[in-house]
């Protein structure tokens, strides 16, 4: 999980995906893929989320 549980890397082997909560409170997921593709997406989303926290703290 990313900080704040914003993004979660999940699996239903052999498929992997990332989940998050949308603005309406529904759990949504990315497209399903192999592990390496899903991990890349999870890491990228986590990096964006950390940047959002840094920007928010700076304002």
Secondary structure, 3 states (H helix, E strand, C coil): CCHHHCCEEEEECCEEEEEEECCCCCEEECCCECHHHHHHHHHHHHHHHHHHHHHHHHC
